[in-house]
Amino acid sequence: MPTKDELTADINAMAVEVTEALTSLKNDEDVDLVNIEPRVRAAMDSVGDLAPDEAVEMRPLLVSLLEKMEEFSLVLQGKIDEINAEEANEPSEEKDEND
């Protein structure tokens, strides 16, 4: 079982990864967060194994990570919507050019 300090370091590292991924996403660069979900789940499970007073101290870190992940999700959904809109416009543009 990880210690509070180890969990703190891991959660902070994940927050940095998500922040870096968000920056890359905003710059239309490739992003790789494939393994983040199992790591977040493991950290959350480990926080549950801490003494109650230590677990409570972890809350701000977890909230911050969640907020970063939510922001990433919103930006990602926006990018997906942009791609879908572009794809939806392509056939009509090609048709107009051929007329």
Helices and strands as residue ranges (DSSP letters): H 4-26, H 36-49, H 52-98
